[in-house]
Amino acid sequence: MSKNTKEEKLTFEEALNKLETIVESMENGDLALEDLVTQFEEGDALLKYCNKRLKDAELKIEKLKEGTNNQFEPFAETSE
């Protein structure tokens, strides 16, 4: 994907919701062939975008774990 595509302006959650909507509309079978192809192309771009965002998040987590020697402190309990 090139920079400044409409997918890159979406949050991961928005892209995932949009992808789910596309899949549902394709599963209904009510789309004309041309619309089906267009939906498939858009869904493919969204899927690639979501996979990239997940990979990026995974890499960030791995880097954080390396910086802490894989030892995280548990959250302190707060009394409210």
PDB file of N, CA, C and O in Angstrom, chain B, residues numbered from 101:
ATOM      1  N   MET B 101       0.833  -1.176   0.000  1.00  0.00           N
ATOM      2  CA  MET B 101       0.000   0.000   0.000  1.00  0.00           C
ATOM      3  C   MET B 101       0.877   1.239   0.000  1.00  0.00           C
ATOM      4  O   MET B 101       1.902   1.291   0.680  1.00  0.00           O
ATOM      5  N   SER B 102       0.476   2.202  -0.746  1.00  0.00           N
ATOM      6  CA  SER B 102       1.228   3.443  -0.758  1.00  0.00           C
ATOM      7  C   SER B 102       0.789   4.304   0.412  1.00  0.00           C
ATOM      8  O   SER B 102      -0.264   4.085   1.011  1.00  0.00           O
ATOM      9  N   LYS B 103       1.621   5.287   0.723  1.00  0.00           N
ATOM     10  CA  LYS B 103       1.287   6.186   1.825  1.00  0.00           C
ATOM     11  C   LYS B 103       0.053   7.005   1.470  1.00  0.00           C
ATOM     12  O   LYS B 103      -0.267   7.219   0.300  1.00  0.00           O
ATOM     13  N   ASN B 104      -0.632   7.458   2.527  1.00  0.00           N
ATOM     14  CA  ASN B 104      -1.822   8.300   2.388  1.00  0.00           C
ATOM     15  C   ASN B 104      -3.021   7.576   1.777  1.00  0.00           C
ATOM     16  O   ASN B 104      -3.901   8.228   1.215  1.00  0.00           O
ATOM     17  N   THR B 105      -3.079   6.256   1.871  1.00  0.00           N
ATOM     18  CA  THR B 105      -4.281   5.563   1.418  1.00  0.00           C
ATOM     19  C   THR B 105      -5.338   5.714   2.492  1.00  0.00           C
ATOM     20  O   THR B 105      -5.031   6.030   3.642  1.00  0.00           O
ATOM     21  N   LYS B 106      -6.576   5.488   2.115  1.00  0.00           N
ATOM     22  CA  LYS B 106      -7.648   5.669   3.084  1.00  0.00           C
ATOM     23  C   LYS B 106      -7.561   4.667   4.228  1.00  0.00           C
ATOM     24  O   LYS B 106      -8.014   4.966   5.333  1.00  0.00           O
ATOM     25  N   GLU B 107      -6.982   3.470   3.991  1.00  0.00           N
ATOM     26  CA  GLU B 107      -6.839   2.504   5.070  1.00  0.00           C
ATOM     27  C   GLU B 107      -5.906   3.024   6.156  1.00  0.00           C
ATOM     28  O   GLU B 107      -6.141   2.787   7.341  1.00  0.00           O
ATOM     29  N   GLU B 108      -4.841   3.737   5.757  1.00  0.00           N
ATOM     30  CA  GLU B 108      -3.868   4.203   6.721  1.00  0.00           C
ATOM     31  C   GLU B 108      -4.421   5.296   7.628  1.00  0.00           C
ATOM     32  O   GLU B 108      -3.802   5.619   8.642  1.00  0.00           O
ATOM     33  N   LYS B 109      -5.557   5.866   7.290  1.00  0.00           N
ATOM     34  CA  LYS B 109      -6.182   6.880   8.133  1.00  0.00           C
ATOM     35  C   LYS B 109      -7.120   6.247   9.160  1.00  0.00           C
ATOM     36  O   LYS B 109      -7.608   6.933  10.059  1.00  0.00           O
ATOM     37  N   LEU B 110      -7.375   4.948   9.033  1.00  0.00           N
ATOM     38  CA  LEU B 110      -8.265   4.249   9.951  1.00  0.00           C
ATOM     39  C   LEU B 110      -7.473   3.711  11.136  1.00  0.00           C
ATOM     40  O   LEU B 110      -6.289   3.394  11.022  1.00  0.00           O
ATOM     41  N   THR B 111      -8.151   3.617  12.270  1.00  0.00           N
ATOM     42  CA  THR B 111      -7.542   2.892  13.382  1.00  0.00           C
ATOM     43  C   THR B 111      -7.652   1.412  13.064  1.00  0.00           C
ATOM     44  O   THR B 111      -8.396   1.016  12.167  1.00  0.00           O
ATOM     45  N   PHE B 112      -6.916   0.602  13.794  1.00  0.00           N
ATOM     46  CA  PHE B 112      -6.994  -0.842  13.589  1.00  0.00           C
ATOM     47  C   PHE B 112      -8.423  -1.328  13.781  1.00  0.00           C
ATOM     48  O   PHE B 112      -8.927  -2.131  12.995  1.00  0.00           O
ATOM     49  N   GLU B 113      -9.071  -0.835  14.828  1.00  0.00           N
ATOM     50  CA  GLU B 113     -10.432  -1.281  15.133  1.00  0.00           C
ATOM     51  C   GLU B 113     -11.415  -0.891  14.032  1.00  0.00           C
ATOM     52  O   GLU B 113     -12.295  -1.672  13.671  1.00  0.00           O
ATOM     53  N   GLU B 114     -11.259   0.325  13.499  1.00  0.00           N
ATOM     54  CA  GLU B 114     -12.138   0.764  12.412  1.00  0.00           C
ATOM     55  C   GLU B 114     -11.921  -0.097  11.165  1.00  0.00           C
ATOM     56  O   GLU B 114     -12.880  -0.495  10.504  1.00  0.00           O
ATOM     57  N   ALA B 115     -10.671  -0.376  10.855  1.00  0.00           N
ATOM     58  CA  ALA B 115     -10.364  -1.202   9.687  1.00  0.00           C
ATOM     59  C   ALA B 115     -10.918  -2.605   9.858  1.00  0.00           C
ATOM     60  O   ALA B 115     -11.468  -3.177   8.917  1.00  0.00           O
ATOM     61  N   LEU B 116     -10.778  -3.161  11.048  1.00  0.00           N
ATOM     62  CA  LEU B 116     -11.290  -4.505  11.318  1.00  0.00           C
ATOM     63  C   LEU B 116     -12.810  -4.543  11.213  1.00  0.00           C
ATOM     64  O   LEU B 116     -13.365  -5.475  10.631  1.00  0.00           O
ATOM     65  N   ASN B 117     -13.487  -3.545  11.768  1.00  0.00           N
ATOM     66  CA  ASN B 117     -14.950  -3.486  11.669  1.00  0.00           C
ATOM     67  C   ASN B 117     -15.400  -3.381  10.215  1.00  0.00           C
ATOM     68  O   ASN B 117     -16.362  -4.028   9.801  1.00  0.00           O
ATOM     69  N   LYS B 118     -14.694  -2.560   9.452  1.00  0.00           N
ATOM     70  CA  LYS B 118     -15.031  -2.405   8.040  1.00  0.00           C
ATOM     71  C   LYS B 118     -14.814  -3.717   7.287  1.00  0.00           C
ATOM     72  O   LYS B 118     -15.624  -4.097   6.441  1.00  0.00           O
ATOM     73  N   LEU B 119     -13.726  -4.397   7.599  1.00  0.00           N
ATOM     74  CA  LEU B 119     -13.447  -5.695   6.979  1.00  0.00           C
ATOM     75  C   LEU B 119     -14.537  -6.709   7.317  1.00  0.00           C
ATOM     76  O   LEU B 119     -14.978  -7.460   6.448  1.00  0.00           O
ATOM     77  N   GLU B 120     -14.968  -6.732   8.568  1.00  0.00           N
ATOM     78  CA  GLU B 120     -16.040  -7.637   8.978  1.00  0.00           C
ATOM     79  C   GLU B 120     -17.338  -7.337   8.227  1.00  0.00           C
ATOM     80  O   GLU B 120     -18.057  -8.255   7.833  1.00  0.00           O
ATOM     81  N   THR B 121     -17.632  -6.062   8.032  1.00  0.00           N
ATOM     82  CA  THR B 121     -18.829  -5.667   7.291  1.00  0.00           C
ATOM     83  C   THR B 121     -18.743  -6.143   5.838  1.00  0.00           C
ATOM     84  O   THR B 121     -19.726  -6.628   5.279  1.00  0.00           O
ATOM     85  N   ILE B 122     -17.571  -6.001   5.237  1.00  0.00           N
ATOM     86  CA  ILE B 122     -17.377  -6.438   3.855  1.00  0.00           C
ATOM     87  C   ILE B 122     -17.564  -7.948   3.748  1.00  0.00           C
ATOM     88  O   ILE B 122     -18.230  -8.431   2.832  1.00  0.00           O
ATOM     89  N   VAL B 123     -16.980  -8.687   4.679  1.00  0.00           N
ATOM     90  CA  VAL B 123     -17.111 -10.148   4.657  1.00  0.00           C
ATOM     91  C   VAL B 123     -18.575 -10.555   4.776  1.00  0.00           C
ATOM     92  O   VAL B 123     -19.032 -11.445   4.059  1.00  0.00           O
ATOM     93  N   GLU B 124     -19.310  -9.910   5.674  1.00  0.00           N
ATOM     94  CA  GLU B 124     -20.728 -10.221   5.842  1.00  0.00           C
ATOM     95  C   GLU B 124     -21.510  -9.953   4.558  1.00  0.00           C
ATOM     96  O   GLU B 124     -22.348 -10.763   4.160  1.00  0.00           O
ATOM     97  N   SER B 125     -21.240  -8.820   3.911  1.00  0.00           N
ATOM     98  CA  SER B 125     -21.967  -8.501   2.677  1.00  0.00           C
ATOM     99  C   SER B 125     -21.616  -9.481   1.571  1.00  0.00           C
ATOM    100  O   SER B 125     -22.470  -9.821   0.751  1.00  0.00           O
ATOM    101  N   MET B 126     -20.371  -9.938   1.536  1.00  0.00           N
ATOM    102  CA  MET B 126     -19.975 -10.922   0.523  1.00  0.00           C
ATOM    103  C   MET B 126     -20.619 -12.275   0.800  1.00  0.00           C
ATOM    104  O   MET B 126     -21.004 -12.985  -0.129  1.00  0.00           O
ATOM    105  N   GLU B 127     -20.734 -12.630   2.072  1.00  0.00           N
ATOM    106  CA  GLU B 127     -21.338 -13.917   2.436  1.00  0.00           C
ATOM    107  C   GLU B 127     -22.833 -13.956   2.134  1.00  0.00           C
ATOM    108  O   GLU B 127     -23.386 -15.027   1.886  1.00  0.00           O
ATOM    109  N   ASN B 128     -23.487 -12.800   2.153  1.00  0.00           N
ATOM    110  CA  ASN B 128     -24.925 -12.755   1.864  1.00  0.00           C
ATOM    111  C   ASN B 128     -25.222 -13.159   0.427  1.00  0.00           C
ATOM    112  O   ASN B 128     -26.305 -13.667   0.137  1.00  0.00           O
ATOM    113  N   GLY B 129     -24.277 -12.940  -0.467  1.00  0.00           N
ATOM    114  CA  GLY B 129     -24.457 -13.347  -1.854  1.00  0.00           C
ATOM    115  C   GLY B 129     -25.368 -12.446  -2.651  1.00  0.00           C
ATOM    116  O   GLY B 129     -25.811 -12.828  -3.734  1.00  0.00           O
ATOM    117  N   ASP B 130     -25.664 -11.252  -2.148  1.00  0.00           N
ATOM    118  CA  ASP B 130     -26.581 -10.348  -2.834  1.00  0.00           C
ATOM    119  C   ASP B 130     -25.866  -9.328  -3.712  1.00  0.00           C
ATOM    120  O   ASP B 130     -26.513  -8.442  -4.272  1.00  0.00           O
ATOM    121  N   LEU B 131     -24.558  -9.432  -3.842  1.00  0.00           N
ATOM    122  CA  LEU B 131     -23.801  -8.451  -4.599  1.00  0.00           C
ATOM    123  C   LEU B 131     -23.667  -8.868  -6.063  1.00  0.00           C
ATOM    124  O   LEU B 131     -23.525 -10.048  -6.383  1.00  0.00           O
ATOM    125  N   ALA B 132     -23.715  -7.877  -6.930  1.00  0.00           N
ATOM    126  CA  ALA B 132     -23.419  -8.124  -8.334  1.00  0.00           C
ATOM    127  C   ALA B 132     -21.937  -8.452  -8.445  1.00  0.00           C
ATOM    128  O   ALA B 132     -21.155  -8.099  -7.561  1.00  0.00           O
ATOM    129  N   LEU B 133     -21.549  -9.118  -9.515  1.00  0.00           N
ATOM    130  CA  LEU B 133     -20.162  -9.544  -9.684  1.00  0.00           C
ATOM    131  C   LEU B 133     -19.192  -8.372  -9.596  1.00  0.00           C
ATOM    132  O   LEU B 133     -18.158  -8.478  -8.937  1.00  0.00           O
ATOM    133  N   GLU B 134     -19.507  -7.269 -10.243  1.00  0.00           N
ATOM    134  CA  GLU B 134     -18.617  -6.098 -10.208  1.00  0.00           C
ATOM    135  C   GLU B 134     -18.457  -5.564  -8.784  1.00  0.00           C
ATOM    136  O   GLU B 134     -17.356  -5.209  -8.364  1.00  0.00           O
ATOM    137  N   ASP B 135     -19.568  -5.513  -8.050  1.00  0.00           N
ATOM    138  CA  ASP B 135     -19.511  -5.056  -6.659  1.00  0.00           C
ATOM    139  C   ASP B 135     -18.739  -6.042  -5.790  1.00  0.00           C
ATOM    140  O   ASP B 135     -18.013  -5.642  -4.880  1.00  0.00           O
ATOM    141  N   LEU B 136     -18.897  -7.316  -6.073  1.00  0.00           N
ATOM    142  CA  LEU B 136     -18.194  -8.352  -5.334  1.00  0.00           C
ATOM    143  C   LEU B 136     -16.685  -8.200  -5.505  1.00  0.00           C
ATOM    144  O   LEU B 136     -15.934  -8.300  -4.534  1.00  0.00           O
ATOM    145  N   VAL B 137     -16.244  -7.962  -6.730  1.00  0.00           N
ATOM    146  CA  VAL B 137     -14.820  -7.774  -6.998  1.00  0.00           C
ATOM    147  C   VAL B 137     -14.305  -6.522  -6.286  1.00  0.00           C
ATOM    148  O   VAL B 137     -13.223  -6.538  -5.700  1.00  0.00           O
ATOM    149  N   THR B 138     -15.074  -5.450  -6.339  1.00  0.00           N
ATOM    150  CA  THR B 138     -14.679  -4.212  -5.660  1.00  0.00           C
ATOM    151  C   THR B 138     -14.573  -4.444  -4.156  1.00  0.00           C
ATOM    152  O   THR B 138     -13.611  -4.005  -3.525  1.00  0.00           O
ATOM    153  N   GLN B 139     -15.551  -5.127  -3.584  1.00  0.00           N
ATOM    154  CA  GLN B 139     -15.541  -5.428  -2.150  1.00  0.00           C
ATOM    155  C   GLN B 139     -14.347  -6.314  -1.795  1.00  0.00           C
ATOM    156  O   GLN B 139     -13.712  -6.131  -0.756  1.00  0.00           O
ATOM    157  N   PHE B 140     -14.051  -7.275  -2.668  1.00  0.00           N
ATOM    158  CA  PHE B 140     -12.917  -8.161  -2.429  1.00  0.00           C
ATOM    159  C   PHE B 140     -11.610  -7.367  -2.408  1.00  0.00           C
ATOM    160  O   PHE B 140     -10.765  -7.573  -1.537  1.00  0.00           O
ATOM    161  N   GLU B 141     -11.452  -6.472  -3.360  1.00  0.00           N
ATOM    162  CA  GLU B 141     -10.236  -5.656  -3.429  1.00  0.00           C
ATOM    163  C   GLU B 141     -10.092  -4.789  -2.188  1.00  0.00           C
ATOM    164  O   GLU B 141      -9.002  -4.683  -1.626  1.00  0.00           O
ATOM    165  N   GLU B 142     -11.180  -4.173  -1.759  1.00  0.00           N
ATOM    166  CA  GLU B 142     -11.142  -3.333  -0.569  1.00  0.00           C
ATOM    167  C   GLU B 142     -10.844  -4.176   0.676  1.00  0.00           C
ATOM    168  O   GLU B 142     -10.062  -3.780   1.540  1.00  0.00           O
ATOM    169  N   GLY B 143     -11.480  -5.337   0.745  1.00  0.00           N
ATOM    170  CA  GLY B 143     -11.236  -6.236   1.873  1.00  0.00           C
ATOM    171  C   GLY B 143      -9.800  -6.719   1.920  1.00  0.00           C
ATOM    172  O   GLY B 143      -9.215  -6.838   2.997  1.00  0.00           O
ATOM    173  N   ASP B 144      -9.231  -6.998   0.756  1.00  0.00           N
ATOM    174  CA  ASP B 144      -7.843  -7.440   0.684  1.00  0.00           C
ATOM    175  C   ASP B 144      -6.903  -6.354   1.204  1.00  0.00           C
ATOM    176  O   ASP B 144      -5.967  -6.643   1.949  1.00  0.00           O
ATOM    177  N   ALA B 145      -7.154  -5.110   0.812  1.00  0.00           N
ATOM    178  CA  ALA B 145      -6.328  -3.990   1.274  1.00  0.00           C
ATOM    179  C   ALA B 145      -6.472  -3.814   2.789  1.00  0.00           C
ATOM    180  O   ALA B 145      -5.485  -3.568   3.483  1.00  0.00           O
ATOM    181  N   LEU B 146      -7.693  -3.939   3.299  1.00  0.00           N
ATOM    182  CA  LEU B 146      -7.920  -3.811   4.741  1.00  0.00           C
ATOM    183  C   LEU B 146      -7.239  -4.936   5.507  1.00  0.00           C
ATOM    184  O   LEU B 146      -6.672  -4.711   6.576  1.00  0.00           O
ATOM    185  N   LEU B 147      -7.296  -6.138   4.963  1.00  0.00           N
ATOM    186  CA  LEU B 147      -6.658  -7.284   5.611  1.00  0.00           C
ATOM    187  C   LEU B 147      -5.148  -7.082   5.701  1.00  0.00           C
ATOM    188  O   LEU B 147      -4.544  -7.342   6.741  1.00  0.00           O
ATOM    189  N   LYS B 148      -4.546  -6.622   4.619  1.00  0.00           N
ATOM    190  CA  LYS B 148      -3.103  -6.357   4.621  1.00  0.00           C
ATOM    191  C   LYS B 148      -2.762  -5.270   5.642  1.00  0.00           C
ATOM    192  O   LYS B 148      -1.770  -5.376   6.363  1.00  0.00           O
ATOM    193  N   TYR B 149      -3.584  -4.233   5.698  1.00  0.00           N
ATOM    194  CA  TYR B 149      -3.369  -3.144   6.649  1.00  0.00           C
ATOM    195  C   TYR B 149      -3.458  -3.662   8.093  1.00  0.00           C
ATOM    196  O   TYR B 149      -2.602  -3.346   8.919  1.00  0.00           O
ATOM    197  N   CYS B 150      -4.484  -4.450   8.392  1.00  0.00           N
ATOM    198  CA  CYS B 150      -4.650  -4.988   9.745  1.00  0.00           C
ATOM    199  C   CYS B 150      -3.478  -5.903  10.115  1.00  0.00           C
ATOM    200  O   CYS B 150      -2.968  -5.843  11.234  1.00  0.00           O
ATOM    201  N   ASN B 151      -3.056  -6.746   9.174  1.00  0.00           N
ATOM    202  CA  ASN B 151      -1.917  -7.622   9.441  1.00  0.00           C
ATOM    203  C   ASN B 151      -0.656  -6.824   9.717  1.00  0.00           C
ATOM    204  O   ASN B 151       0.128  -7.188  10.593  1.00  0.00           O
ATOM    205  N   LYS B 152      -0.451  -5.740   8.980  1.00  0.00           N
ATOM    206  CA  LYS B 152       0.723  -4.892   9.190  1.00  0.00           C
ATOM    207  C   LYS B 152       0.674  -4.244  10.571  1.00  0.00           C
ATOM    208  O   LYS B 152       1.678  -4.203  11.281  1.00  0.00           O
ATOM    209  N   ARG B 153      -0.493  -3.743  10.942  1.00  0.00           N
ATOM    210  CA  ARG B 153      -0.631  -3.108  12.261  1.00  0.00           C
ATOM    211  C   ARG B 153      -0.384  -4.120  13.385  1.00  0.00           C
ATOM    212  O   ARG B 153       0.241  -3.787  14.392  1.00  0.00           O
ATOM    213  N   LEU B 154      -0.873  -5.353  13.216  1.00  0.00           N
ATOM    214  CA  LEU B 154      -0.647  -6.385  14.222  1.00  0.00           C
ATOM    215  C   LEU B 154       0.834  -6.744  14.321  1.00  0.00           C
ATOM    216  O   LEU B 154       1.367  -6.905  15.419  1.00  0.00           O
ATOM    217  N   LYS B 155       1.493  -6.867  13.175  1.00  0.00           N
ATOM    218  CA  LYS B 155       2.929  -7.175  13.160  1.00  0.00           C
ATOM    219  C   LYS B 155       3.711  -6.075  13.858  1.00  0.00           C
ATOM    220  O   LYS B 155       4.603  -6.350  14.661  1.00  0.00           O
ATOM    221  N   ASP B 156       3.369  -4.811  13.546  1.00  0.00           N
ATOM    222  CA  ASP B 156       4.041  -3.678  14.169  1.00  0.00           C
ATOM    223  C   ASP B 156       3.868  -3.706  15.686  1.00  0.00           C
ATOM    224  O   ASP B 156       4.821  -3.468  16.428  1.00  0.00           O
ATOM    225  N   ALA B 157       2.662  -3.994  16.140  1.00  0.00           N
ATOM    226  CA  ALA B 157       2.397  -4.055  17.581  1.00  0.00           C
ATOM    227  C   ALA B 157       3.173  -5.207  18.218  1.00  0.00           C
ATOM    228  O   ALA B 157       3.709  -5.070  19.318  1.00  0.00           O
ATOM    229  N   GLU B 158       3.229  -6.331  17.527  1.00  0.00           N
ATOM    230  CA  GLU B 158       3.974  -7.482  18.033  1.00  0.00           C
ATOM    231  C   GLU B 158       5.457  -7.146  18.175  1.00  0.00           C
ATOM    232  O   GLU B 158       6.082  -7.497  19.176  1.00  0.00           O
ATOM    233  N   LEU B 159       6.018  -6.470  17.178  1.00  0.00           N
ATOM    234  CA  LEU B 159       7.427  -6.073  17.250  1.00  0.00           C
ATOM    235  C   LEU B 159       7.690  -5.107  18.400  1.00  0.00           C
ATOM    236  O   LEU B 159       8.707  -5.218  19.085  1.00  0.00           O
ATOM    237  N   LYS B 160       6.784  -4.166  18.613  1.00  0.00           N
ATOM    238  CA  LYS B 160       6.935  -3.227  19.720  1.00  0.00           C
ATOM    239  C   LYS B 160       6.922  -3.954  21.058  1.00  0.00           C
ATOM    240  O   LYS B 160       7.714  -3.647  21.950  1.00  0.00           O
ATOM    241  N   ILE B 161       6.022  -4.913  21.190  1.00  0.00           N
ATOM    242  CA  ILE B 161       5.931  -5.684  22.433  1.00  0.00           C
ATOM    243  C   ILE B 161       7.210  -6.482  22.656  1.00  0.00           C
ATOM    244  O   ILE B 161       7.725  -6.535  23.773  1.00  0.00           O
ATOM    245  N   GLU B 162       7.724  -7.105  21.593  1.00  0.00           N
ATOM    246  CA  GLU B 162       8.969  -7.857  21.713  1.00  0.00           C
ATOM    247  C   GLU B 162      10.126  -6.952  22.137  1.00  0.00           C
ATOM    248  O   GLU B 162      10.947  -7.341  22.968  1.00  0.00           O
ATOM    249  N   LYS B 163      10.193  -5.749  21.570  1.00  0.00           N
ATOM    250  CA  LYS B 163      11.253  -4.812  21.950  1.00  0.00           C
ATOM    251  C   LYS B 163      11.109  -4.396  23.408  1.00  0.00           C
ATOM    252  O   LYS B 163      12.103  -4.280  24.125  1.00  0.00           O
ATOM    253  N   LEU B 164       9.879  -4.171  23.847  1.00  0.00           N
ATOM    254  CA  LEU B 164       9.653  -3.824  25.247  1.00  0.00           C
ATOM    255  C   LEU B 164      10.073  -4.960  26.165  1.00  0.00           C
ATOM    256  O   LEU B 164      10.683  -4.734  27.210  1.00  0.00           O
ATOM    257  N   LYS B 165       9.743  -6.175  25.770  1.00  0.00           N
ATOM    258  CA  LYS B 165      10.114  -7.340  26.578  1.00  0.00           C
ATOM    259  C   LYS B 165      11.623  -7.485  26.657  1.00  0.00           C
ATOM    260  O   LYS B 165      12.156  -7.831  27.711  1.00  0.00           O
ATOM    261  N   GLU B 166      12.317  -7.226  25.561  1.00  0.00           N
ATOM    262  CA  GLU B 166      13.779  -7.315  25.563  1.00  0.00           C
ATOM    263  C   GLU B 166      14.377  -6.283  26.511  1.00  0.00           C
ATOM    264  O   GLU B 166      15.358  -6.564  27.200  1.00  0.00           O
ATOM    265  N   GLY B 167      13.798  -5.110  26.548  1.00  0.00           N
ATOM    266  CA  GLY B 167      14.300  -4.044  27.400  1.00  0.00           C
ATOM    267  C   GLY B 167      14.094  -4.307  28.884  1.00  0.00           C
ATOM    268  O   GLY B 167      14.761  -3.703  29.724  1.00  0.00           O
ATOM    269  N   THR B 168      13.180  -5.197  29.206  1.00  0.00           N
ATOM    270  CA  THR B 168      12.900  -5.510  30.611  1.00  0.00           C
ATOM    271  C   THR B 168      13.347  -6.921  30.966  1.00  0.00           C
ATOM    272  O   THR B 168      12.987  -7.440  32.022  1.00  0.00           O
ATOM    273  N   ASN B 169      14.124  -7.540  30.094  1.00  0.00           N
ATOM    274  CA  ASN B 169      14.571  -8.924  30.310  1.00  0.00           C
ATOM    275  C   ASN B 169      13.397  -9.867  30.516  1.00  0.00           C
ATOM    276  O   ASN B 169      13.471 -10.819  31.292  1.00  0.00           O
ATOM    277  N   ASN B 170      12.312  -9.581  29.805  1.00  0.00           N
ATOM    278  CA  ASN B 170      11.104 -10.417  29.830  1.00  0.00           C
ATOM    279  C   ASN B 170      10.480 -10.520  31.216  1.00  0.00           C
ATOM    280  O   ASN B 170       9.727 -11.457  31.479  1.00  0.00           O
ATOM    281  N   GLN B 171      10.772  -9.589  32.096  1.00  0.00           N
ATOM    282  CA  GLN B 171      10.184  -9.626  33.426  1.00  0.00           C
ATOM    283  C   GLN B 171       9.345  -8.379  33.640  1.00  0.00           C
ATOM    284  O   GLN B 171       9.869  -7.271  33.756  1.00  0.00           O
ATOM    285  N   PHE B 172       8.066  -8.571  33.688  1.00  0.00           N
ATOM    286  CA  PHE B 172       7.149  -7.471  33.917  1.00  0.00           C
ATOM    287  C   PHE B 172       6.695  -7.503  35.368  1.00  0.00           C
ATOM    288  O   PHE B 172       6.503  -8.570  35.952  1.00  0.00           O
ATOM    289  N   GLU B 173       6.529  -6.343  35.927  1.00  0.00           N
ATOM    290  CA  GLU B 173       6.021  -6.223  37.275  1.00  0.00           C
ATOM    291  C   GLU B 173       4.492  -6.291  37.223  1.00  0.00           C
ATOM    292  O   GLU B 173       3.885  -5.705  36.327  1.00  0.00           O
ATOM    293  N   PRO B 174       3.870  -6.981  38.150  1.00  0.00           N
ATOM    294  CA  PRO B 174       2.396  -6.988  38.159  1.00  0.00           C
ATOM    295  C   PRO B 174       1.877  -5.599  38.509  1.00  0.00           C
ATOM    296  O   PRO B 174       2.550  -4.820  39.185  1.00  0.00           O
ATOM    297  N   PHE B 175       0.680  -5.306  38.044  1.00  0.00           N
ATOM    298  CA  PHE B 175       0.067  -4.027  38.369  1.00  0.00           C
ATOM    299  C   PHE B 175      -0.210  -3.968  39.871  1.00  0.00           C
ATOM    300  O   PHE B 175      -0.634  -4.949  40.481  1.00  0.00           O
ATOM    301  N   ALA B 176       0.036  -2.812  40.441  1.00  0.00           N
ATOM    302  CA  ALA B 176      -0.257  -2.629  41.862  1.00  0.00           C
ATOM    303  C   ALA B 176      -1.762  -2.514  42.035  1.00  0.00           C
ATOM    304  O   ALA B 176      -2.444  -1.834  41.268  1.00  0.00           O
ATOM    305  N   GLU B 177      -2.252  -3.176  43.030  1.00  0.00           N
ATOM    306  CA  GLU B 177      -3.677  -3.097  43.328  1.00  0.00           C
ATOM    307  C   GLU B 177      -3.987  -1.735  43.926  1.00  0.00           C
ATOM    308  O   GLU B 177      -3.260  -1.249  44.792  1.00  0.00           O
ATOM    309  N   THR B 178      -5.047  -1.135  43.472  1.00  0.00           N
ATOM    310  CA  THR B 178      -5.451   0.147  44.031  1.00  0.00           C
ATOM    311  C   THR B 178      -6.759  -0.035  44.773  1.00  0.00           C
ATOM    312  O   THR B 178      -7.625  -0.804  44.357  1.00  0.00           O
ATOM    313  N   SER B 179      -6.885   0.665  45.849  1.00  0.00           N
ATOM    314  CA  SER B 179      -8.150   0.605  46.587  1.00  0.00           C
ATOM    315  C   SER B 179      -8.916   1.880  46.321  1.00  0.00           C
ATOM    316  O   SER B 179      -8.439   2.983  46.586  1.00  0.00           O
ATOM    317  N   GLU B 180     -10.085   1.712  45.803  1.00  0.00           N
ATOM    318  CA  GLU B 180     -10.935   2.882  45.482  1.00  0.00           C
ATOM    319  C   GLU B 180     -12.247   2.759  46.162  1.00  0.00           C
ATOM    320  O   GLU B 180     -13.100   3.635  46.021  1.00  0.00           O
TER     321      GLU B 180
END
